[in-house]
């Protein structure tokens, strides 16, 4: 192989490498642009999520403050207790009525049995 041949081969390799290098640089530019767009969108999304998380935190804090400072809290508790008491009284009355009816029914059955036996 002569020196001319080597130079020609070297020039061919250099041309091929330059062409592929330019193509690769173009692909890298496209990838870099897409990554920049992804980063920009992610930053926007993270900003919105952070904002929403702050709002949720404020709502929770207001709710706790409201429960603590609400002037009606005592009234609500009293109403809840009276509702429980009312339900207990109604349950006691219904059970008492059931037991009373059971006793009366048993008494009537016994009296009717005695009347049948005497007759």
N, CA and C atoms as an extended XYZ file, in Angstrom:
357
Properties=species:S:1:pos:R:3:atomname:S:1:resname:S:1:resid:I:1 pbc="F F F"
N         0.841       -1.152        0.000 N   UNK     1
C         0.000        0.000        0.000 CA  UNK     1
C         0.905        1.239        0.000 C   UNK     1
N         0.568        2.135       -0.884 N   UNK     2
C         1.390        3.328       -1.017 CA  UNK     2
C         0.883        4.448       -0.111 C   UNK     2
N         1.667        5.446       -0.035 N   UNK     3
C         1.325        6.569        0.832 CA  UNK     3
C         0.056        7.251        0.312 C   UNK     3
N        -0.086        7.343       -0.981 N   UNK     4
C        -1.277        7.923       -1.604 CA  UNK     4
C        -2.533        7.141       -1.230 C   UNK     4
N        -2.409        5.813       -1.289 N   UNK     5
C        -3.546        4.949       -0.925 CA  UNK     5
C        -3.948        5.179        0.537 C   UNK     5
N        -2.965        5.255        1.389 N   UNK     6
C        -3.252        5.477        2.817 CA  UNK     6
C        -3.948        6.826        3.032 C   UNK     6
N        -3.473        7.847        2.352 N   UNK     7
C        -4.089        9.167        2.479 CA  UNK     7
C        -5.530        9.140        1.978 C   UNK     7
N        -5.747        8.442        0.891 N   UNK     8
C        -7.095        8.339        0.324 CA  UNK     8
C        -8.032        7.608        1.298 C   UNK     8
N        -7.550        6.529        1.889 N   UNK     9
C        -8.343        5.771        2.868 CA  UNK     9
C        -8.602        6.643        4.091 C   UNK     9
N        -7.600        7.350        4.526 N   UNK    10
C        -7.754        8.229        5.679 CA  UNK    10
C        -8.811        9.297        5.392 C   UNK    10
N        -8.799        9.889        4.208 N   UNK    11
C        -9.794       10.885        3.828 CA  UNK    11
C       -11.197       10.279        3.784 C   UNK    11
N       -11.306        9.058        3.298 N   UNK    12
C       -12.606        8.372        3.241 CA  UNK    12
C       -13.146        8.152        4.667 C   UNK    12
N       -12.282        7.682        5.555 N   UNK    13
C       -12.696        7.470        6.960 CA  UNK    13
C       -13.111        8.791        7.612 C   UNK    13
N       -12.318        9.811        7.322 N   UNK    14
C       -12.611       11.126        7.912 CA  UNK    14
C       -13.964       11.627        7.429 C   UNK    14
N       -14.248       11.472        6.121 N   UNK    15
C       -15.538       11.892        5.566 CA  UNK    15
C       -16.690       11.102        6.208 C   UNK    15
N       -16.483        9.801        6.314 N   UNK    16
C       -17.531        8.952        6.924 CA  UNK    16
C       -17.757        9.368        8.373 C   UNK    16
N       -16.680        9.578        9.104 N   UNK    17
C       -16.809        9.965       10.502 CA  UNK    17
C       -17.476       11.331       10.644 C   UNK    17
N       -17.119       12.267        9.768 N   UNK    18
C       -17.753       13.585        9.822 CA  UNK    18
C       -19.252       13.478        9.553 C   UNK    18
N       -19.614       12.689        8.557 N   UNK    19
C       -21.024       12.519        8.207 CA  UNK    19
C       -21.787       11.919        9.384 C   UNK    19
N       -21.258       10.838        9.948 N   UNK    20
C       -21.925       10.188       11.084 CA  UNK    20
C       -21.904       11.082       12.322 C   UNK    20
N       -20.834       11.821       12.480 N   UNK    21
C       -20.742       12.735       13.607 CA  UNK    21
C       -21.821       13.811       13.495 C   UNK    21
N       -22.011       14.344       12.307 N   UNK    22
C       -23.037       15.364       12.082 CA  UNK    22
C       -24.423       14.770       12.348 C   UNK    22
N       -24.653       13.537       11.862 N   UNK    23
C       -25.939       12.877       12.106 CA  UNK    23
C       -26.163       12.668       13.602 C   UNK    23
N       -25.126       12.201       14.292 N   UNK    24
C       -25.241       11.986       15.725 CA  UNK    24
C       -25.500       13.292       16.468 C   UNK    24
N       -24.793       14.344       16.069 N   UNK    25
C       -25.014       15.644       16.697 CA  UNK    25
C       -26.456       16.105       16.491 C   UNK    25
N       -26.993       15.874       15.286 N   UNK    26
C       -28.392       16.223       15.007 CA  UNK    26
C       -29.342       15.428       15.893 C   UNK    26
N       -29.075       14.134       16.047 N   UNK    27
C       -29.919       13.305       16.913 CA  UNK    27
C       -29.809       13.760       18.364 C   UNK    27
N       -28.593       14.104       18.772 N   UNK    28
C       -28.415       14.579       20.142 CA  UNK    28
C       -29.166       15.894       20.368 C   UNK    28
N       -29.178       16.756       19.351 N   UNK    29
C       -29.910       18.011       19.479 CA  UNK    29
C       -31.404       17.741       19.638 C   UNK    29
N       -31.936       16.779       18.869 N   UNK    30
C       -33.357       16.422       18.973 CA  UNK    30
C       -33.652       15.862       20.362 C   UNK    30
N       -32.778       14.967       20.816 N   UNK    31
C       -32.958       14.377       22.151 CA  UNK    31
C       -32.881       15.454       23.219 C   UNK    31
N       -31.921       16.361       23.092 N   UNK    32
C       -31.775       17.443       24.077 CA  UNK    32
C       -33.019       18.327       24.088 C   UNK    32
N       -33.563       18.629       22.902 N   UNK    33
C       -34.779       19.440       22.820 CA  UNK    33
C       -35.946       18.728       23.499 C   UNK    33
N       -36.091       17.423       23.221 N   UNK    34
C       -37.186       16.657       23.837 CA  UNK    34
C       -37.013       16.588       25.350 C   UNK    34
N       -35.790       16.388       25.798 N   UNK    35
C       -35.551       16.358       27.246 CA  UNK    35
C       -35.866       17.706       27.888 C   UNK    35
N       -35.538       18.782       27.195 N   UNK    36
C       -35.854       20.121       27.718 CA  UNK    36
C       -37.363       20.307       27.837 C   UNK    36
N       -38.104       19.835       26.834 N   UNK    37
C       -39.557       19.942       26.883 CA  UNK    37
C       -40.130       19.093       28.024 C   UNK    37
N       -39.591       17.894       28.189 N   UNK    38
C       -40.044       17.024       29.282 CA  UNK    38
C       -39.761       17.675       30.622 C   UNK    38
N       -38.565       18.243       30.759 N   UNK    39
C       -38.198       18.904       32.017 CA  UNK    39
C       -39.114       20.095       32.283 C   UNK    39
N       -39.401       20.862       31.253 N   UNK    40
C       -40.281       22.031       31.405 CA  UNK    40
C       -41.678       21.596       31.853 C   UNK    40
N       -42.224       20.550       31.216 N   UNK    41
C       -43.554       20.062       31.571 CA  UNK    41
C       -43.572       19.483       32.984 C   UNK    41
N       -42.529       18.758       33.334 N   UNK    42
C       -42.435       18.182       34.677 CA  UNK    42
C       -42.368       19.280       35.724 C   UNK    42
N       -41.623       20.330       35.444 N   UNK    43
C       -41.522       21.454       36.379 CA  UNK    43
C       -42.887       22.110       36.572 C   UNK    43
N       -43.626       22.297       35.478 N   UNK    44
C       -44.968       22.868       35.580 CA  UNK    44
C       -45.881       21.963       36.410 C   UNK    44
N       -45.837       20.667       36.119 N   UNK    45
C       -46.691       19.710       36.832 CA  UNK    45
C       -46.341       19.682       38.312 C   UNK    45
N       -45.057       19.630       38.612 N   UNK    46
C       -44.635       19.619       40.016 CA  UNK    46
C       -45.082       20.893       40.727 C   UNK    46
N       -45.037       22.009       40.027 N   UNK    47
C       -45.499       23.268       40.612 CA  UNK    47
C       -46.983       23.220       40.942 C   UNK    47
N       -47.781       22.644       40.016 N   UNK    48
C       -49.224       22.538       40.266 CA  UNK    48
C       -49.494       21.592       41.426 C   UNK    48
N       -48.791       20.469       41.467 N   UNK    49
C       -48.985       19.498       42.554 CA  UNK    49
C       -48.606       20.127       43.890 C   UNK    49
N       -47.504       20.828       43.925 N   UNK    50
C       -47.080       21.492       45.166 CA  UNK    50
C       -48.133       22.504       45.614 C   UNK    50
N       -48.662       23.255       44.669 N   UNK    51
C       -49.695       24.238       44.986 CA  UNK    51
C       -50.934       23.551       45.553 C   UNK    51
N       -51.330       22.453       44.944 N   UNK    52
C       -52.505       21.715       45.426 CA  UNK    52
C       -52.257       21.111       46.802 C   UNK    52
N       -51.065       20.605       47.031 N   UNK    53
C       -50.741       20.051       48.345 CA  UNK    53
C       -50.808       21.137       49.414 C   UNK    53
N       -50.341       22.350       49.087 N   UNK    54
C       -50.423       23.463       50.036 CA  UNK    54
C       -51.881       23.781       50.349 C   UNK    54
N       -52.730       23.799       49.306 N   UNK    55
C       -54.152       24.085       49.504 CA  UNK    55
C       -54.805       23.035       50.403 C   UNK    55
N       -54.502       21.766       50.151 N   UNK    56
C       -55.056       20.693       50.976 CA  UNK    56
C       -54.601       20.861       52.427 C   UNK    56
N       -53.350       21.182       52.615 N   UNK    57
C       -52.824       21.409       53.966 CA  UNK    57
C       -53.549       22.552       54.660 C   UNK    57
N       -53.788       23.646       53.929 N   UNK    58
C       -54.512       24.783       54.504 CA  UNK    58
C       -55.953       24.409       54.853 C   UNK    58
N       -56.588       23.629       53.990 N   UNK    59
C       -57.962       23.199       54.262 CA  UNK    59
C       -58.004       22.331       55.520 C   UNK    59
N       -57.057       21.411       55.637 N   UNK    60
C       -57.008       20.564       56.831 CA  UNK    60
C       -56.776       21.406       58.085 C   UNK    60
N       -55.886       22.380       57.980 N   UNK    61
C       -55.599       23.246       59.119 CA  UNK    61
C       -56.837       24.052       59.504 C   UNK    61
N       -57.542       24.605       58.514 N   UNK    62
C       -58.771       25.359       58.791 CA  UNK    62
C       -59.825       24.465       59.444 C   UNK    62
N       -59.905       23.224       58.968 N   UNK    63
C       -60.885       22.295       59.534 CA  UNK    63
C       -60.588       22.013       61.008 C   UNK    63
N       -59.322       21.797       61.320 N   UNK    64
C       -58.939       21.562       62.716 CA  UNK    64
C       -59.232       22.803       63.555 C   UNK    64
N       -58.882       23.979       63.041 N   UNK    65
C       -59.158       25.220       63.764 CA  UNK    65
C       -60.656       25.411       63.963 C   UNK    65
N       -61.429       25.072       62.944 N   UNK    66
C       -62.879       25.221       63.040 CA  UNK    66
C       -63.452       24.287       64.112 C   UNK    66
N       -62.980       23.048       64.120 N   UNK    67
C       -63.453       22.103       65.137 CA  UNK    67
C       -63.085       22.596       66.533 C   UNK    67
N       -61.918       23.179       66.659 N   UNK    68
C       -61.450       23.651       67.961 CA  UNK    68
C       -62.196       24.910       68.400 C   UNK    68
N       -62.396       25.844       67.495 N   UNK    69
C       -62.940       27.149       67.847 CA  UNK    69
C       -64.435       27.319       67.567 C   UNK    69
N       -65.084       26.315       67.049 N   UNK    70
C       -66.495       26.437       66.678 CA  UNK    70
C       -67.353       26.623       67.933 C   UNK    70
N       -68.190       27.665       67.963 N   UNK    71
C       -69.024       27.892       69.141 CA  UNK    71
C       -70.135       26.852       69.283 C   UNK    71
N       -70.414       26.130       68.237 N   UNK    72
C       -71.500       25.151       68.264 CA  UNK    72
C       -71.041       23.749       68.648 C   UNK    72
N       -69.750       23.568       68.894 N   UNK    73
C       -69.229       22.234       69.200 CA  UNK    73
C       -69.914       21.649       70.430 C   UNK    73
N       -70.071       22.438       71.482 N   UNK    74
C       -70.709       21.962       72.709 CA  UNK    74
C       -72.159       21.597       72.443 C   UNK    74
N       -72.851       22.422       71.667 N   UNK    75
C       -74.246       22.129       71.322 CA  UNK    75
C       -74.362       20.837       70.520 C   UNK    75
N       -73.449       20.655       69.595 N   UNK    76
C       -73.467       19.442       68.775 CA  UNK    76
C       -73.253       18.216       69.646 C   UNK    76
N       -72.307       18.273       70.551 N   UNK    77
C       -72.058       17.139       71.447 CA  UNK    77
C       -73.284       16.852       72.307 C   UNK    77
N       -73.928       17.911       72.810 N   UNK    78
C       -75.133       17.742       73.622 CA  UNK    78
C       -76.237       17.084       72.808 C   UNK    78
N       -76.409       17.540       71.576 N   UNK    79
C       -77.430       16.934       70.711 CA  UNK    79
C       -77.112       15.474       70.405 C   UNK    79
N       -75.852       15.179       70.162 N   UNK    80
C       -75.459       13.789       69.908 CA  UNK    80
C       -75.753       12.926       71.123 C   UNK    80
N       -75.446       13.427       72.328 N   UNK    81
C       -75.715       12.663       73.549 CA  UNK    81
C       -77.211       12.474       73.747 C   UNK    81
N       -77.993       13.534       73.500 N   UNK    82
C       -79.441       13.411       73.683 CA  UNK    82
C       -80.022       12.451       72.657 C   UNK    82
N       -79.471       12.442       71.460 N   UNK    83
C       -79.942       11.505       70.437 CA  UNK    83
C       -79.658       10.079       70.880 C   UNK    83
N       -78.470        9.846       71.446 N   UNK    84
C       -78.127        8.511       71.954 CA  UNK    84
C       -79.073        8.161       73.103 C   UNK    84
N       -79.335        9.135       73.998 N   UNK    85
C       -80.244        8.898       75.125 CA  UNK    85
C       -81.641        8.597       74.614 C   UNK    85
N       -82.103        9.330       73.629 N   UNK    86
C       -83.426        9.117       73.051 CA  UNK    86
C       -83.530        7.710       72.468 C   UNK    86
N       -82.517        7.311       71.748 N   UNK    87
C       -82.517        5.963       71.164 CA  UNK    87
C       -82.535        4.901       72.254 C   UNK    87
N       -81.794        5.140       73.336 N   UNK    88
C       -81.775        4.180       74.446 CA  UNK    88
C       -83.144        4.075       75.097 C   UNK    88
N       -83.802        5.210       75.312 N   UNK    89
C       -85.138        5.201       75.915 CA  UNK    89
C       -86.126        4.472       75.016 C   UNK    89
N       -86.089        4.768       73.720 N   UNK    90
C       -86.993        4.093       72.789 CA  UNK    90
C       -86.750        2.586       72.768 C   UNK    90
N       -85.500        2.193       72.818 N   UNK    91
C       -85.177        0.766       72.833 CA  UNK    91
C       -85.697        0.132       74.122 C   UNK    91
N       -85.531        0.809       75.270 N   UNK    92
C       -86.018        0.292       76.544 CA  UNK    92
C       -87.536        0.144       76.513 C   UNK    92
N       -88.230        1.156       75.980 N   UNK    93
C       -89.693        1.100       75.911 CA  UNK    93
C       -90.148       -0.053       75.025 C   UNK    93
N       -89.512       -0.203       73.852 N   UNK    94
C       -89.927       -1.282       72.944 CA  UNK    94
C       -89.658       -2.657       73.560 C   UNK    94
N       -88.546       -2.817       74.256 N   UNK    95
C       -88.259       -4.098       74.921 CA  UNK    95
C       -89.262       -4.339       76.048 C   UNK    95
N       -89.567       -3.296       76.809 N   UNK    96
C       -90.541       -3.431       77.908 CA  UNK    96
C       -91.917       -3.815       77.369 C   UNK    96
N       -92.335       -3.177       76.288 N   UNK    97
C       -93.628       -3.510       75.683 CA  UNK    97
C       -93.620       -4.957       75.207 C   UNK    97
N       -92.535       -5.390       74.596 N   UNK    98
C       -92.434       -6.770       74.126 CA  UNK    98
C       -92.537       -7.765       75.271 C   UNK    98
N       -91.831       -7.485       76.346 N   UNK    99
C       -91.871       -8.387       77.508 CA  UNK    99
C       -93.275       -8.398       78.119 C   UNK    99
N       -93.882       -7.210       78.245 N   UNK   100
C       -95.234       -7.121       78.810 CA  UNK   100
C       -96.231       -7.898       77.958 C   UNK   100
N       -96.157       -7.731       76.642 N   UNK   101
C       -97.065       -8.472       75.757 CA  UNK   101
C       -96.828       -9.971       75.861 C   UNK   101
N       -95.587      -10.358       76.015 N   UNK   102
C       -95.277      -11.783       76.179 CA  UNK   102
C       -95.888      -12.337       77.451 C   UNK   102
N       -95.766      -11.588       78.527 N   UNK   103
C       -96.332      -12.026       79.817 CA  UNK   103
C       -97.858      -12.088       79.731 C   UNK   103
N       -98.479      -11.060       79.142 N   UNK   104
C       -99.941      -11.044       79.012 CA  UNK   104
C      -100.404      -12.214       78.155 C   UNK   104
N       -99.700      -12.451       77.056 N   UNK   105
C      -100.060      -13.581       76.189 CA  UNK   105
C       -99.951      -14.899       76.905 C   UNK   105
N       -98.891      -15.067       77.678 N   UNK   106
C       -98.720      -16.306       78.449 CA  UNK   106
C       -99.828      -16.431       79.496 C   UNK   106
N      -100.158      -15.318       80.160 N   UNK   107
C      -101.232      -15.339       81.162 CA  UNK   107
C      -102.553      -15.717       80.532 C   UNK   107
N      -102.878      -15.144       79.390 N   UNK   108
C      -104.140      -15.466       78.705 CA  UNK   108
C      -104.149      -16.935       78.298 C   UNK   108
N      -103.027      -17.438       77.813 N   UNK   109
C      -102.963      -18.852       77.422 CA  UNK   109
C      -103.202      -19.751       78.628 C   UNK   109
N      -102.603      -19.415       79.771 N   UNK   110
C      -102.791      -20.224       80.988 CA  UNK   110
C      -104.250      -20.153       81.444 C   UNK   110
N      -104.844      -18.970       81.451 N   UNK   111
C      -106.254      -18.827       81.875 CA  UNK   111
C      -107.166      -19.605       80.938 C   UNK   111
N      -106.937      -19.515       79.635 N   UNK   112
C      -107.785      -20.264       78.695 CA  UNK   112
C      -107.593      -21.763       78.872 C   UNK   112
N      -106.410      -22.203       79.208 N   UNK   113
C      -106.171      -23.625       79.447 CA  UNK   113
C      -106.922      -24.085       80.708 C   UNK   113
N      -106.886      -23.260       81.744 N   UNK   114
C      -107.612      -23.586       82.975 CA  UNK   114
C      -109.100      -23.636       82.703 C   UNK   114
N      -109.615      -22.692       81.938 N   UNK   115
C      -111.064      -22.686       81.605 CA  UNK   115
C      -111.423      -23.930       80.820 C   UNK   115
N      -110.593      -24.354       79.903 N   UNK   116
C      -110.878      -25.556       79.102 CA  UNK   116
C      -110.841      -26.797       79.982 C   UNK   116
N      -109.935      -26.839       80.931 N   UNK   117
C      -109.838      -28.002       81.816 CA  UNK   117
C      -111.066      -28.090       82.748 C   UNK   117
N      -111.605      -27.004       83.213 N   UNK   118
C      -112.772      -26.991       84.080 CA  UNK   118
C      -114.041      -27.308       83.301 C   UNK   118
N      -114.072      -27.037       82.075 N   UNK   119
C      -115.289      -27.239       81.292 CA  UNK   119
C      -115.410      -28.636       80.782 C   UNK   119
